[in-house]
Amino acid sequence: MFYQKNKFLINLGMIMIIVIAMIIFIIIPAFKEIIAVNREINKERVALEQKLEQGLNLKKIQIELSEIQDKLGGLDRLFVAKGQELAFVTEMENIASADGISLKIVSDFSEEPLKGEEKIKKTALQMEISGNYQNIIKFLNDLEKMPYYFNVEMAIFSLKTNALSAQILGQIYVKN
């Protein structure tokens, strides 16, 4: 009986030693490796999320850049191209003729550079128009509809012998 009891305790001790050895030599290192792999996976996940976010930001920036370039193309059309000032004046004269007013342009087309902008220059343009009220308003409306930007600085209206006349001082912008 004592032998049986000792044999049982010896077997139990051996099993405990084997279980403890398995825990120490197999389970704990495997658990540490699992924790290390989990940390690496989390680091990779964070890095991939950052790369994905940067990629999405890059795509968003590319879309915004494309939109801005489209808008800049529209802005470029607002300026009179260098050497096309005569075409601009001719177009204004055609509008005046179509609207039934007389137009006299008084300008030397001297260019003044804009501050901080080398390619765009402003040119003073003074014109004298005369006709009836409705025709002058129609001309000014048609002038505003032109594809070019004409900045009116001053307009003086006066009534002369049954006709309205106006002196308009403004600027056009010429792009090299």
NUVO-139366 format. One record per residue: residue in one letter; y, x, z of N, C-alpha, C in turn. Coordinates in nm, 2 decimals, m for minus. Atoms other than C-alpha are relative to their C-alpha. Layout:
BEGIN
residuo: A	nv: Y	nu: X	nw: Z	cav: Y	cau: X	caw: Z	cv: Y	cu: X	cw: Z
...
This chain:
BEGIN
residuo: M	nv: m0.12	nu: 0.08	nw: 0.00	cav: 0.00	cau: 0.00	caw: 0.00	cv: 0.13	cu: 0.09	cw: 0.00
residuo: F	nv: m0.11	nu: m0.09	nw: 0.00	cav: 0.23	cau: 0.27	caw: 0.09	cv: 0.02	cu: 0.07	cw: m0.14
residuo: Y	nv: 0.00	nu: m0.06	nw: 0.13	cav: 0.13	cau: 0.44	caw: m0.23	cv: 0.06	cu: m0.10	cw: m0.11
residuo: Q	nv: m0.05	nu: 0.10	nw: 0.09	cav: 0.20	cau: 0.12	caw: m0.42	cv: 0.15	cu: m0.02	cw: 0.01
residuo: K	nv: m0.14	nu: 0.02	nw: m0.03	cav: 0.53	cau: 0.09	caw: m0.26	cv: 0.08	cu: 0.12	cw: m0.05
residuo: N	nv: m0.07	nu: m0.12	nw: 0.05	cav: 0.62	cau: 0.45	caw: m0.34	cv: 0.00	cu: 0.01	cw: m0.15
residuo: K	nv: 0.01	nu: 0.00	nw: 0.14	cav: 0.50	cau: 0.41	caw: m0.69	cv: 0.10	cu: m0.09	cw: m0.06
residuo: F	nv: m0.10	nu: 0.10	nw: 0.05	cav: 0.71	cau: 0.10	caw: m0.73	cv: 0.14	cu: 0.06	cw: 0.02
residuo: L	nv: m0.13	nu: m0.06	nw: m0.02	cav: 1.02	cau: 0.29	caw: m0.58	cv: 0.02	cu: 0.11	cw: m0.10
residuo: I	nv: m0.01	nu: m0.11	nw: 0.09	cav: 0.95	cau: 0.59	caw: m0.80	cv: 0.03	cu: m0.06	cw: m0.14
residuo: N	nv: m0.02	nu: 0.06	nw: 0.13	cav: 0.93	cau: 0.37	caw: m1.11	cv: 0.14	cu: m0.07	cw: m0.01
residuo: L	nv: m0.13	nu: 0.06	nw: m0.01	cav: 1.24	cau: 0.18	caw: m1.00	cv: 0.11	cu: 0.11	cw: m0.01
residuo: G	nv: m0.09	nu: m0.12	nw: 0.01	cav: 1.42	cau: 0.51	caw: m0.95	cv: 0.01	cu: 0.06	cw: m0.14
residuo: M	nv: 0.00	nu: m0.06	nw: 0.13	cav: 1.31	cau: 0.64	caw: m1.28	cv: 0.07	cu: m0.10	cw: m0.10
residuo: I	nv: m0.06	nu: 0.10	nw: 0.09	cav: 1.42	cau: 0.32	caw: m1.46	cv: 0.16	cu: 0.01	cw: 0.03
residuo: M	nv: m0.14	nu: m0.01	nw: m0.04	cav: 1.76	cau: 0.34	caw: m1.27	cv: 0.06	cu: 0.13	cw: m0.06
residuo: I	nv: m0.05	nu: m0.13	nw: 0.05	cav: 1.80	cau: 0.71	caw: m1.37	cv: 0.01	cu: m0.01	cw: m0.16
residuo: I	nv: 0.00	nu: 0.01	nw: 0.15	cav: 1.71	cau: 0.62	caw: m1.74	cv: 0.12	cu: m0.09	cw: m0.04
residuo: V	nv: m0.11	nu: 0.09	nw: 0.03	cav: 1.96	cau: 0.33	caw: m1.73	cv: 0.13	cu: 0.07	cw: 0.02
residuo: I	nv: m0.13	nu: m0.07	nw: m0.02	cav: 2.23	cau: 0.54	caw: m1.58	cv: 0.02	cu: 0.11	cw: m0.10
residuo: A	nv: m0.01	nu: m0.10	nw: 0.11	cav: 2.16	cau: 0.82	caw: m1.83	cv: 0.04	cu: m0.07	cw: m0.13
residuo: M	nv: m0.04	nu: 0.07	nw: 0.12	cav: 2.18	cau: 0.56	caw: m2.11	cv: 0.15	cu: m0.04	cw: 0.00
residuo: I	nv: m0.14	nu: 0.04	nw: m0.02	cav: 2.51	cau: 0.44	caw: m1.97	cv: 0.09	cu: 0.12	cw: m0.02
residuo: I	nv: m0.09	nu: m0.12	nw: 0.00	cav: 2.65	cau: 0.79	caw: m1.93	cv: 0.00	cu: 0.06	cw: m0.14
residuo: F	nv: 0.01	nu: m0.07	nw: 0.12	cav: 2.52	cau: 0.94	caw: m2.25	cv: 0.01	cu: m0.08	cw: m0.13
residuo: I	nv: 0.00	nu: 0.08	nw: 0.13	cav: 2.51	cau: 0.65	caw: m2.50	cv: 0.11	cu: m0.10	cw: 0.01
residuo: I	nv: m0.09	nu: 0.11	nw: 0.00	cav: 2.71	cau: 0.35	caw: m2.39	cv: 0.15	cu: 0.04	cw: 0.02
residuo: I	nv: m0.14	nu: m0.04	nw: m0.03	cav: 3.03	cau: 0.52	caw: m2.25	cv: 0.05	cu: 0.08	cw: m0.12
residuo: P	nv: m0.06	nu: m0.07	nw: 0.12	cav: 3.07	cau: 0.76	caw: m2.55	cv: 0.02	cu: m0.10	cw: m0.12
residuo: A	nv: m0.02	nu: 0.10	nw: 0.11	cav: 3.01	cau: 0.47	caw: m2.79	cv: 0.12	cu: m0.09	cw: 0.03
residuo: F	nv: m0.11	nu: 0.08	nw: m0.03	cav: 3.26	cau: 0.26	caw: m2.60	cv: 0.14	cu: 0.07	cw: m0.02
residuo: K	nv: m0.12	nu: m0.08	nw: 0.02	cav: 3.52	cau: 0.54	caw: m2.61	cv: 0.02	cu: 0.02	cw: m0.15
residuo: E	nv: m0.01	nu: m0.01	nw: 0.14	cav: 3.45	cau: 0.58	caw: m2.98	cv: 0.05	cu: m0.13	cw: m0.06
residuo: I	nv: m0.05	nu: 0.13	nw: 0.04	cav: 3.50	cau: 0.21	caw: m3.03	cv: 0.15	cu: m0.02	cw: 0.03
residuo: I	nv: m0.14	nu: 0.01	nw: m0.03	cav: 3.83	cau: 0.22	caw: m2.85	cv: 0.09	cu: 0.09	cw: m0.09
residuo: A	nv: m0.07	nu: m0.09	nw: 0.09	cav: 3.94	cau: 0.52	caw: m3.06	cv: 0.01	cu: m0.06	cw: m0.14
residuo: V	nv: 0.00	nu: 0.07	nw: 0.13	cav: 3.84	cau: 0.34	caw: m3.38	cv: 0.10	cu: m0.12	cw: 0.00
residuo: N	nv: m0.09	nu: 0.12	nw: m0.01	cav: 4.03	cau: 0.03	caw: m3.26	cv: 0.14	cu: 0.05	cw: m0.01
residuo: R	nv: m0.13	nu: m0.05	nw: 0.00	cav: 4.34	cau: 0.24	caw: m3.20	cv: 0.04	cu: 0.04	cw: m0.15
residuo: E	nv: m0.02	nu: m0.05	nw: 0.14	cav: 4.31	cau: 0.40	caw: m3.55	cv: 0.02	cu: m0.12	cw: m0.09
residuo: I	nv: m0.02	nu: 0.12	nw: 0.08	cav: 4.27	cau: 0.05	caw: m3.71	cv: 0.13	cu: m0.06	cw: 0.03
residuo: N	nv: m0.13	nu: 0.05	nw: m0.03	cav: 4.57	cau: m0.07	caw: m3.53	cv: 0.12	cu: 0.08	cw: m0.06
residuo: K	nv: m0.10	nu: m0.09	nw: 0.06	cav: 4.78	cau: 0.23	caw: m3.64	cv: 0.00	cu: m0.02	cw: m0.16
residuo: E	nv: 0.01	nu: 0.02	nw: 0.14	cav: 4.66	cau: 0.18	caw: m4.00	cv: 0.06	cu: m0.14	cw: m0.04
residuo: R	nv: m0.05	nu: 0.14	nw: 0.02	cav: 4.74	cau: m0.20	caw: m3.98	cv: 0.15	cu: 0.00	cw: 0.01
residuo: V	nv: m0.14	nu: m0.01	nw: m0.01	cav: 5.09	cau: m0.12	caw: m3.86	cv: 0.06	cu: 0.07	cw: m0.12
residuo: A	nv: m0.05	nu: m0.07	nw: 0.11	cav: 5.14	cau: 0.14	caw: m4.13	cv: m0.01	cu: m0.08	cw: m0.13
residuo: L	nv: 0.01	nu: 0.09	nw: 0.12	cav: 5.01	cau: m0.10	caw: m4.40	cv: 0.10	cu: m0.11	cw: 0.00
residuo: E	nv: m0.10	nu: 0.10	nw: m0.01	cav: 5.24	cau: m0.37	caw: m4.27	cv: 0.14	cu: 0.05	cw: m0.04
residuo: Q	nv: m0.12	nu: m0.06	nw: 0.03	cav: 5.53	cau: m0.14	caw: m4.29	cv: 0.01	cu: 0.03	cw: m0.15
residuo: K	nv: 0.00	nu: m0.03	nw: 0.15	cav: 5.44	cau: m0.03	caw: m4.65	cv: 0.01	cu: m0.13	cw: m0.07
residuo: L	nv: m0.02	nu: 0.13	nw: 0.06	cav: 5.40	cau: m0.40	caw: m4.74	cv: 0.14	cu: m0.05	cw: 0.01
residuo: E	nv: m0.14	nu: 0.05	nw: m0.02	cav: 5.74	cau: m0.48	caw: m4.60	cv: 0.09	cu: 0.08	cw: m0.08
residuo: Q	nv: m0.08	nu: m0.09	nw: 0.09	cav: 5.89	cau: m0.18	caw: m4.78	cv: m0.02	cu: m0.04	cw: m0.14
residuo: G	nv: 0.03	nu: 0.05	nw: 0.14	cav: 5.72	cau: m0.30	caw: m5.10	cv: 0.07	cu: m0.13	cw: m0.03
residuo: L	nv: m0.06	nu: 0.13	nw: 0.02	cav: 5.85	cau: m0.65	caw: m5.05	cv: 0.15	cu: 0.02	cw: m0.01
residuo: N	nv: m0.14	nu: m0.03	nw: 0.01	cav: 6.20	cau: m0.51	caw: m4.98	cv: 0.04	cu: 0.06	cw: m0.13
residuo: L	nv: m0.03	nu: m0.07	nw: 0.13	cav: 6.18	cau: m0.29	caw: m5.29	cv: 0.00	cu: m0.11	cw: m0.11
residuo: K	nv: 0.00	nu: 0.11	nw: 0.10	cav: 6.09	cau: m0.60	caw: m5.50	cv: 0.12	cu: m0.08	cw: 0.01
residuo: K	nv: m0.12	nu: 0.08	nw: m0.02	cav: 6.37	cau: m0.79	caw: m5.34	cv: 0.13	cu: 0.07	cw: m0.04
residuo: I	nv: m0.12	nu: m0.08	nw: 0.04	cav: 6.62	cau: m0.51	caw: m5.40	cv: 0.00	cu: 0.01	cw: m0.15
residuo: Q	nv: 0.00	nu: m0.01	nw: 0.14	cav: 6.50	cau: m0.48	caw: m5.76	cv: 0.05	cu: m0.14	cw: m0.06
residuo: I	nv: m0.05	nu: 0.13	nw: 0.05	cav: 6.56	cau: m0.86	caw: m5.81	cv: 0.15	cu: m0.01	cw: 0.02
residuo: E	nv: m0.14	nu: 0.01	nw: m0.02	cav: 6.90	cau: m0.84	caw: m5.65	cv: 0.08	cu: 0.09	cw: m0.09
residuo: L	nv: m0.07	nu: m0.09	nw: 0.09	cav: 6.99	cau: m0.54	caw: m5.86	cv: 0.01	cu: m0.06	cw: m0.14
residuo: S	nv: 0.00	nu: 0.07	nw: 0.13	cav: 6.89	cau: m0.73	caw: m6.18	cv: 0.10	cu: m0.11	cw: 0.00
residuo: E	nv: m0.11	nu: 0.10	nw: m0.01	cav: 7.11	cau: m1.02	caw: m6.07	cv: 0.14	cu: 0.06	cw: m0.01
residuo: I	nv: m0.13	nu: m0.07	nw: 0.00	cav: 7.40	cau: m0.79	caw: m6.00	cv: 0.03	cu: 0.05	cw: m0.14
residuo: Q	nv: m0.03	nu: m0.06	nw: 0.13	cav: 7.36	cau: m0.62	caw: m6.34	cv: 0.03	cu: m0.11	cw: m0.10
residuo: D	nv: m0.03	nu: 0.11	nw: 0.09	cav: 7.36	cau: m0.96	caw: m6.51	cv: 0.14	cu: m0.05	cw: 0.03
residuo: K	nv: m0.14	nu: 0.04	nw: m0.03	cav: 7.68	cau: m1.05	caw: m6.33	cv: 0.10	cu: 0.10	cw: m0.05
residuo: L	nv: m0.09	nu: m0.10	nw: 0.05	cav: 7.84	cau: m0.72	caw: m6.42	cv: 0.01	cu: m0.01	cw: m0.15
residuo: G	nv: m0.01	nu: 0.03	nw: 0.14	cav: 7.76	cau: m0.79	caw: m6.78	cv: 0.10	cu: m0.11	cw: m0.03
residuo: G	nv: m0.09	nu: 0.11	nw: 0.01	cav: 7.95	cau: m1.11	caw: m6.74	cv: 0.14	cu: 0.05	cw: 0.03
residuo: L	nv: m0.13	nu: m0.06	nw: m0.04	cav: 8.24	cau: m0.92	caw: m6.58	cv: 0.05	cu: 0.09	cw: m0.11
residuo: D	nv: m0.04	nu: m0.09	nw: 0.10	cav: 8.25	cau: m0.67	caw: m6.86	cv: 0.06	cu: m0.08	cw: m0.12
residuo: R	nv: m0.05	nu: 0.08	nw: 0.11	cav: 8.31	cau: m0.95	caw: m7.11	cv: 0.14	cu: m0.06	cw: 0.03
residuo: L	nv: m0.13	nu: 0.05	nw: m0.04	cav: 8.63	cau: m1.05	caw: m6.91	cv: 0.11	cu: 0.10	cw: m0.05
residuo: F	nv: m0.10	nu: m0.10	nw: 0.04	cav: 8.80	cau: m0.73	caw: m7.02	cv: 0.01	cu: 0.01	cw: m0.15
residuo: V	nv: m0.02	nu: m0.02	nw: 0.14	cav: 8.95	cau: m0.66	caw: m7.36	cv: m0.05	cu: 0.14	cw: m0.03
residuo: A	nv: 0.05	nu: m0.13	nw: 0.03	cav: 8.77	cau: m0.37	caw: m7.52	cv: 0.11	cu: 0.09	cw: m0.06
residuo: K	nv: m0.10	nu: m0.10	nw: 0.05	cav: 8.98	cau: m0.06	caw: m7.60	cv: 0.00	cu: m0.01	cw: m0.15
residuo: G	nv: m0.02	nu: 0.01	nw: 0.14	cav: 9.12	cau: m0.10	caw: m7.95	cv: m0.01	cu: m0.14	cw: m0.05
residuo: Q	nv: 0.02	nu: 0.14	nw: 0.04	cav: 9.06	cau: m0.48	caw: m7.95	cv: 0.12	cu: m0.08	cw: 0.04
residuo: E	nv: m0.12	nu: 0.07	nw: m0.05	cav: 9.41	cau: m0.57	caw: m7.82	cv: 0.06	cu: m0.09	cw: m0.11
residuo: L	nv: m0.05	nu: 0.07	nw: 0.12	cav: 9.52	cau: m0.68	caw: m8.17	cv: m0.08	cu: m0.13	cw: m0.02
residuo: A	nv: 0.08	nu: 0.12	nw: 0.02	cav: 9.22	cau: m0.92	caw: m8.19	cv: 0.03	cu: m0.10	cw: 0.11
residuo: F	nv: m0.04	nu: 0.09	nw: m0.11	cav: 9.32	cau: m1.06	caw: m7.85	cv: 0.13	cu: m0.07	cw: m0.03
residuo: V	nv: m0.12	nu: 0.06	nw: 0.03	cav: 9.67	cau: m1.12	caw: m7.96	cv: m0.01	cu: m0.10	cw: m0.12
residuo: T	nv: 0.03	nu: 0.09	nw: 0.11	cav: 9.55	cau: m1.27	caw: m8.29	cv: m0.07	cu: m0.13	cw: 0.05
residuo: E	nv: 0.06	nu: 0.12	nw: m0.05	cav: 9.33	cau: m1.51	caw: m8.10	cv: 0.10	cu: m0.08	cw: 0.08
residuo: M	nv: m0.10	nu: 0.08	nw: m0.07	cav: 9.62	cau: m1.61	caw: m7.88	cv: 0.09	cu: m0.07	cw: m0.10
residuo: E	nv: m0.08	nu: 0.06	nw: 0.10	cav: 9.83	cau: m1.67	caw: m8.19	cv: m0.07	cu: m0.12	cw: m0.07
residuo: N	nv: 0.08	nu: 0.11	nw: 0.06	cav: 9.55	cau: m1.88	caw: m8.34	cv: 0.00	cu: m0.12	cw: 0.09
residuo: I	nv: 0.00	nu: 0.11	nw: m0.10	cav: 9.53	cau: m2.09	caw: m8.02	cv: 0.14	cu: m0.07	cw: 0.00
residuo: A	nv: m0.13	nu: 0.05	nw: 0.00	cav: 9.91	cau: m2.13	caw: m8.02	cv: 0.03	cu: m0.09	cw: m0.12
residuo: S	nv: m0.02	nu: 0.07	nw: 0.12	cav: 9.91	cau: m2.24	caw: m8.38	cv: m0.08	cu: m0.13	cw: 0.00
residuo: A	nv: 0.09	nu: 0.12	nw: m0.01	cav: 9.62	cau: m2.49	caw: m8.32	cv: 0.06	cu: m0.10	cw: 0.10
residuo: D	nv: m0.06	nu: 0.09	nw: m0.10	cav: 9.81	cau: m2.63	caw: m8.02	cv: 0.14	cu: m0.05	cw: m0.04
residuo: G	nv: m0.13	nu: 0.04	nw: 0.05	cav: 10.13	cau: m2.67	caw: m8.22	cv: 0.12	cu: 0.05	cw: 0.08
residuo: I	nv: m0.12	nu: m0.06	nw: m0.07	cav: 10.36	cau: m2.43	caw: m8.03	cv: 0.03	cu: 0.13	cw: m0.07
residuo: S	nv: m0.04	nu: m0.13	nw: 0.05	cav: 10.55	cau: m2.13	caw: m8.13	cv: m0.02	cu: 0.11	cw: 0.11
residuo: L	nv: 0.03	nu: m0.11	nw: m0.10	cav: 10.45	cau: m1.80	caw: m7.97	cv: 0.06	cu: 0.13	cw: m0.05
residuo: K	nv: m0.06	nu: m0.14	nw: 0.03	cav: 10.64	cau: m1.47	caw: m7.96	cv: m0.05	cu: 0.09	cw: 0.11
residuo: I	nv: 0.05	nu: m0.09	nw: m0.10	cav: 10.47	cau: m1.18	caw: m7.79	cv: 0.09	cu: 0.12	cw: 0.01
residuo: V	nv: m0.09	nu: m0.11	nw: m0.02	cav: 10.70	cau: m0.92	caw: m7.64	cv: m0.07	cu: 0.10	cw: 0.10
residuo: S	nv: 0.07	nu: m0.09	nw: m0.08	cav: 10.49	cau: m0.63	caw: m7.52	cv: m0.01	cu: 0.13	cw: m0.07
residuo: D	nv: 0.02	nu: m0.13	nw: 0.07	cav: 10.46	cau: m0.26	caw: m7.59	cv: m0.15	cu: 0.05	cw: 0.02
residuo: F	nv: 0.14	nu: m0.03	nw: m0.03	cav: 10.09	cau: m0.26	caw: m7.47	cv: m0.02	cu: 0.14	cw: 0.07
residuo: S	nv: 0.02	nu: m0.13	nw: m0.08	cav: 10.14	cau: 0.04	caw: m7.24	cv: m0.10	cu: m0.03	cw: 0.11
residuo: E	nv: 0.11	nu: 0.02	nw: m0.09	cav: 9.85	cau: 0.09	caw: m7.02	cv: 0.03	cu: 0.07	cw: 0.14
residuo: E	nv: m0.02	nu: m0.06	nw: m0.14	cav: 9.86	cau: 0.15	caw: m6.64	cv: m0.14	cu: 0.00	cw: 0.07
residuo: P	nv: 0.13	nu: 0.00	nw: m0.06	cav: 9.55	cau: 0.27	caw: m6.47	cv: m0.01	cu: m0.07	cw: 0.13
residuo: L	nv: 0.02	nu: 0.07	nw: m0.13	cav: 9.41	cau: 0.07	caw: m6.18	cv: m0.04	cu: 0.11	cw: 0.10
residuo: K	nv: 0.04	nu: m0.09	nw: m0.11	cav: 9.37	cau: 0.24	caw: m5.85	cv: m0.15	cu: 0.00	cw: 0.02
residuo: G	nv: 0.14	nu: m0.02	nw: m0.02	cav: 9.02	cau: 0.38	caw: m5.80	cv: m0.09	cu: m0.04	cw: m0.11
residuo: E	nv: 0.08	nu: 0.04	nw: 0.11	cav: 8.91	cau: 0.27	caw: m6.14	cv: 0.05	cu: 0.07	cw: m0.13
residuo: E	nv: m0.05	nu: m0.08	nw: 0.11	cav: 8.92	cau: 0.51	caw: m6.43	cv: m0.02	cu: m0.07	cw: m0.14
residuo: K	nv: 0.03	nu: 0.06	nw: 0.13	cav: 8.77	cau: 0.29	caw: m6.71	cv: 0.08	cu: m0.12	cw: m0.03
residuo: I	nv: m0.07	nu: 0.13	nw: 0.02	cav: 8.98	cau: m0.02	caw: m6.66	cv: 0.15	cu: 0.03	cw: 0.02
residuo: K	nv: m0.15	nu: m0.02	nw: m0.01	cav: 9.36	cau: m0.02	caw: m6.73	cv: 0.06	cu: m0.14	cw: m0.02
residuo: K	nv: m0.07	nu: 0.13	nw: 0.02	cav: 9.60	cau: m0.31	caw: m6.70	cv: 0.12	cu: 0.02	cw: m0.09
residuo: T	nv: m0.11	nu: 0.00	nw: 0.10	cav: 9.85	cau: m0.39	caw: m6.97	cv: 0.09	cu: m0.12	cw: 0.02
residuo: A	nv: m0.09	nu: 0.11	nw: m0.02	cav: 10.16	cau: m0.59	caw: m6.92	cv: 0.02	cu: m0.08	cw: m0.14
residuo: L	nv: m0.01	nu: 0.08	nw: 0.12	cav: 10.19	cau: m0.88	caw: m7.17	cv: 0.11	cu: m0.11	cw: 0.03
residuo: Q	nv: m0.10	nu: 0.11	nw: m0.02	cav: 10.50	cau: m1.10	caw: m7.20	cv: 0.01	cu: m0.08	cw: m0.12
residuo: M	nv: m0.01	nu: 0.09	nw: 0.11	cav: 10.52	cau: m1.40	caw: m7.42	cv: 0.10	cu: m0.11	cw: 0.02
residuo: E	nv: m0.09	nu: 0.11	nw: 0.00	cav: 10.77	cau: m1.66	caw: m7.51	cv: m0.06	cu: m0.11	cw: m0.08
residuo: I	nv: 0.06	nu: 0.11	nw: 0.08	cav: 10.64	cau: m2.00	caw: m7.61	cv: 0.10	cu: m0.12	cw: 0.01
residuo: S	nv: m0.08	nu: 0.12	nw: 0.01	cav: 10.81	cau: m2.32	caw: m7.71	cv: m0.07	cu: m0.11	cw: m0.07
residuo: G	nv: 0.06	nu: 0.12	nw: 0.06	cav: 10.70	cau: m2.67	caw: m7.79	cv: 0.02	cu: m0.12	cw: 0.09
residuo: N	nv: m0.01	nu: 0.10	nw: m0.10	cav: 10.66	cau: m3.00	caw: m7.62	cv: m0.09	cu: 0.02	cw: 0.12
residuo: Y	nv: 0.06	nu: m0.02	nw: m0.13	cav: 10.53	cau: m3.04	caw: m7.27	cv: m0.16	cu: 0.00	cw: m0.01
residuo: Q	nv: 0.14	nu: 0.01	nw: 0.02	cav: 10.18	cau: m3.15	caw: m7.37	cv: m0.06	cu: 0.11	cw: m0.07
residuo: N	nv: 0.05	nu: m0.11	nw: 0.08	cav: 10.13	cau: m2.88	caw: m7.62	cv: 0.00	cu: 0.13	cw: 0.08
residuo: I	nv: 0.00	nu: m0.12	nw: m0.08	cav: 10.24	cau: m2.61	caw: m7.38	cv: m0.11	cu: 0.00	cw: 0.10
residuo: I	nv: 0.11	nu: 0.01	nw: m0.10	cav: 10.00	cau: m2.74	caw: m7.11	cv: m0.13	cu: 0.02	cw: m0.07
residuo: K	nv: 0.13	nu: m0.02	nw: 0.07	cav: 9.72	cau: m2.75	caw: m7.37	cv: m0.02	cu: 0.15	cw: m0.04
residuo: F	nv: 0.01	nu: m0.15	nw: 0.03	cav: 9.80	cau: m2.39	caw: m7.48	cv: m0.04	cu: 0.07	cw: 0.13
residuo: L	nv: 0.04	nu: m0.07	nw: m0.12	cav: 9.79	cau: m2.27	caw: m7.12	cv: m0.14	cu: m0.03	cw: 0.04
residuo: N	nv: 0.14	nu: 0.03	nw: m0.03	cav: 9.46	cau: m2.45	caw: m7.07	cv: m0.09	cu: 0.07	cw: m0.09
residuo: D	nv: 0.08	nu: m0.07	nw: 0.09	cav: 9.32	cau: m2.30	caw: m7.38	cv: 0.00	cu: 0.15	cw: 0.02
residuo: L	nv: m0.01	nu: m0.14	nw: m0.03	cav: 9.45	cau: m1.96	caw: m7.28	cv: m0.09	cu: 0.03	cw: 0.12
residuo: E	nv: 0.09	nu: m0.02	nw: m0.12	cav: 9.26	cau: m2.00	caw: m6.95	cv: m0.14	cu: 0.00	cw: m0.04
residuo: K	nv: 0.14	nu: 0.01	nw: 0.05	cav: 8.94	cau: m2.09	caw: m7.14	cv: m0.04	cu: 0.12	cw: m0.08
residuo: M	nv: 0.03	nu: m0.12	nw: 0.08	cav: 8.96	cau: m1.76	caw: m7.34	cv: m0.10	cu: 0.08	cw: 0.08
residuo: P	nv: 0.10	nu: m0.08	nw: m0.07	cav: 8.67	cau: m1.53	caw: m7.26	cv: 0.06	cu: 0.12	cw: 0.08
residuo: Y	nv: m0.06	nu: m0.11	nw: m0.06	cav: 8.92	cau: m1.27	caw: m7.14	cv: 0.08	cu: m0.04	cw: 0.12
residuo: Y	nv: m0.08	nu: 0.02	nw: m0.12	cav: 9.10	cau: m1.24	caw: m6.81	cv: 0.14	cu: 0.03	cw: m0.02
residuo: F	nv: m0.14	nu: m0.01	nw: 0.02	cav: 9.47	cau: m1.30	caw: m6.84	cv: 0.06	cu: m0.04	cw: 0.13
residuo: N	nv: m0.05	nu: 0.02	nw: m0.14	cav: 9.65	cau: m1.27	caw: m6.50	cv: 0.15	cu: m0.04	cw: m0.02
residuo: V	nv: m0.14	nu: 0.04	nw: 0.01	cav: 9.98	cau: m1.47	caw: m6.51	cv: 0.07	cu: 0.03	cw: 0.13
residuo: E	nv: m0.08	nu: m0.04	nw: m0.12	cav: 10.23	cau: m1.31	caw: m6.27	cv: 0.12	cu: m0.09	cw: 0.02
residuo: M	nv: m0.12	nu: 0.08	nw: m0.01	cav: 10.53	cau: m1.53	caw: m6.35	cv: 0.01	cu: m0.08	cw: m0.12
residuo: A	nv: m0.03	nu: 0.10	nw: 0.11	cav: 10.62	cau: m1.83	caw: m6.56	cv: 0.13	cu: m0.06	cw: 0.02
residuo: I	nv: m0.13	nu: 0.06	nw: m0.01	cav: 10.97	cau: m1.95	caw: m6.62	cv: 0.01	cu: m0.11	cw: m0.11
residuo: F	nv: m0.01	nu: 0.11	nw: 0.10	cav: 11.01	cau: m2.29	caw: m6.79	cv: 0.15	cu: m0.04	cw: 0.00
residuo: S	nv: m0.14	nu: 0.04	nw: 0.02	cav: 11.34	cau: m2.41	caw: m6.94	cv: 0.00	cu: m0.11	cw: m0.11
residuo: L	nv: m0.01	nu: 0.11	nw: 0.10	cav: 11.45	cau: m2.71	caw: m7.15	cv: 0.11	cu: 0.04	cw: m0.09
residuo: K	nv: m0.10	nu: m0.04	nw: 0.10	cav: 11.63	cau: m2.62	caw: m7.47	cv: m0.01	cu: m0.09	cw: m0.12
residuo: T	nv: m0.01	nu: 0.09	nw: 0.11	cav: 11.74	cau: m2.87	caw: m7.73	cv: m0.13	cu: m0.08	cw: m0.04
residuo: N	nv: 0.12	nu: 0.09	nw: 0.02	cav: 11.46	cau: m3.13	caw: m7.70	cv: m0.13	cu: 0.08	cw: 0.00
residuo: A	nv: 0.13	nu: m0.07	nw: 0.00	cav: 11.19	cau: m2.86	caw: m7.66	cv: m0.01	cu: 0.08	cw: 0.13
residuo: L	nv: 0.03	nu: m0.07	nw: m0.12	cav: 11.04	cau: m2.70	caw: m7.36	cv: m0.04	cu: 0.14	cw: m0.04
residuo: S	nv: 0.04	nu: m0.14	nw: 0.03	cav: 11.02	cau: m2.32	caw: m7.36	cv: m0.04	cu: 0.06	cw: 0.13
residuo: A	nv: 0.05	nu: m0.07	nw: m0.12	cav: 10.85	cau: m2.08	caw: m7.12	cv: m0.01	cu: 0.14	cw: m0.04
residuo: Q	nv: 0.02	nu: m0.15	nw: 0.01	cav: 10.85	cau: m1.71	caw: m7.06	cv: m0.11	cu: 0.03	cw: 0.10
residuo: I	nv: 0.12	nu: m0.02	nw: m0.08	cav: 10.52	cau: m1.60	caw: m6.93	cv: m0.02	cu: 0.15	cw: 0.01
residuo: L	nv: 0.03	nu: m0.14	nw: m0.02	cav: 10.46	cau: m1.25	caw: m6.78	cv: m0.13	cu: 0.01	cw: 0.06
residuo: G	nv: 0.13	nu: m0.01	nw: m0.06	cav: 10.11	cau: m1.15	caw: m6.72	cv: m0.06	cu: 0.14	cw: m0.03
residuo: Q	nv: 0.07	nu: m0.12	nw: 0.03	cav: 9.85	cau: m0.88	caw: m6.75	cv: m0.13	cu: m0.03	cw: m0.06
residuo: I	nv: 0.14	nu: 0.00	nw: 0.05	cav: 9.54	cau: m0.82	caw: m6.95	cv: m0.06	cu: 0.13	cw: 0.05
residuo: Y	nv: 0.07	nu: m0.12	nw: m0.05	cav: 9.28	cau: m0.57	caw: m6.85	cv: m0.09	cu: 0.06	cw: m0.12
residuo: V	nv: 0.06	nu: m0.06	nw: 0.12	cav: 9.15	cau: m0.32	caw: m7.11	cv: m0.10	cu: 0.10	cw: 0.06
residuo: K	nv: 0.11	nu: m0.09	nw: m0.05	cav: 8.82	cau: m0.14	caw: m7.06	cv: m0.03	cu: 0.10	cw: m0.11
residuo: N	nv: 0.03	nu: m0.11	nw: 0.09	cav: 8.75	cau: 0.20	caw: m7.22	cv: m0.14	cu: m0.01	cw: m0.04
